[in-house]
């Protein structure tokens, strides 16, 4: 998949990259035929590897496929989903949990897709994500969606993704071609396995486009 700061499944739905996201959606659906994935964490070994953009595009394709999707921005240190979808971040996951209010879900231009922004930055993100209130929030959100997607910080940077991984059905890793170090991928895998996280696969981001396929998708 190519690396972009836009939600290409919306801006260019007929592009090879958009088709790659639809293939990812299909692969995830077939991977979990017997045990459907309803809660999925998307993370990466390090920063600037494109995990937020990959997650946004995956959320769009899942909604376009008929799923009711809620995308939760759990990267409370460097949230990005409100920027990708052009949303207000003054209220979100942190206000929902700290004030014990209903989720301030934001509608998007995609039918079936709603986003819960991160909200104001808390002083203790990992503790907040591992709290009982977070478990209650996940349960409440699941009543409103077929799939919950969580944008988590990089595994090598902080423990937040590991905290989330033990509460969800699976983890999808985003790896940047030409950017992510092999040893960091291995260390990330080992850290996730130590908490018994279920790694469902990996996405290779920033991969070069196969020009031989471009004409097929351009017609």
CORBELVEN-V24537 format. One record per backbone hydrogen bond with DSSP energy under -1.0 kcal/mol. CO is the residue of the C=O (numbers start at 1). NH is the residue of the N-H. E is the energy in kcal/mol with one decimal. If there is no record, write none. Layout:
CO,NH,E  CO,NH,E
This chain:
1,206,-1.1  1,207,-2.1  6,8,-1.5  7,10,-2.1  7,11,-1.9  8,12,-2.9  12,15,-1.9  15,19,-2.0  16,20,-2.0  17,21,-1.7  18,22,-1.7  19,23,-2.0  20,24,-2.2  21,25,-2.3  22,26,-2.1  23,27,-2.7  24,28,-2.3  25,29,-2.0  26,30,-2.4  27,31,-2.1  28,32,-1.2  30,33,-1.1  38,148,-3.7  39,169,-1.2  40,150,-2.9  41,172,-3.2  42,152,-2.3  43,174,-2.2  44,155,-2.5  45,156,-2.2  50,54,-2.4  51,55,-2.3  52,56,-2.2  53,57,-2.1  54,58,-2.3  55,59,-2.6  56,60,-1.9  57,61,-2.2  58,62,-2.4  59,63,-2.1  60,64,-2.6  61,65,-1.2  62,67,-2.0  63,66,-1.8  68,146,-2.6  68,147,-2.0  69,114,-2.3  70,149,-2.5  71,116,-3.3  72,74,-1.1  72,151,-2.6  74,76,-1.8  80,84,-2.3  81,85,-2.0  82,87,-3.4  92,96,-2.2  93,97,-2.1  94,98,-2.9  95,99,-2.1  96,101,-1.1  103,105,-2.2  106,115,-2.4  110,113,-2.0  112,69,-3.2  113,108,-1.0  114,71,-2.6  115,106,-2.9  116,73,-2.6  117,93,-2.7  118,94,-2.3  124,128,-2.2  125,129,-2.5  126,130,-1.5  128,131,-1.1  131,135,-1.4  132,136,-2.3  133,137,-2.4  134,138,-2.5  135,139,-2.0  136,140,-2.3  137,141,-2.5  138,142,-2.2  141,144,-1.8  147,70,-2.2  148,40,-2.5  149,72,-3.6  150,42,-2.9  151,74,-1.4  154,158,-1.6  159,163,-2.1  160,164,-2.1  161,165,-2.4  162,166,-1.3  164,167,-1.7  165,168,-1.0  170,41,-2.6  171,200,-2.4  172,43,-2.2  173,203,-3.0  175,205,-3.6  176,179,-2.0  176,180,-2.6  181,185,-1.7  182,186,-2.1  183,187,-2.3  184,188,-2.3  185,189,-2.4  186,190,-2.2  187,191,-2.2  188,192,-2.2  189,193,-2.3  190,194,-1.8  192,197,-2.6  193,196,-1.5  198,171,-2.4  201,173,-2.3  203,175,-3.2  205,177,-3.6  210,213,-1.9  213,217,-1.5  214,218,-1.2
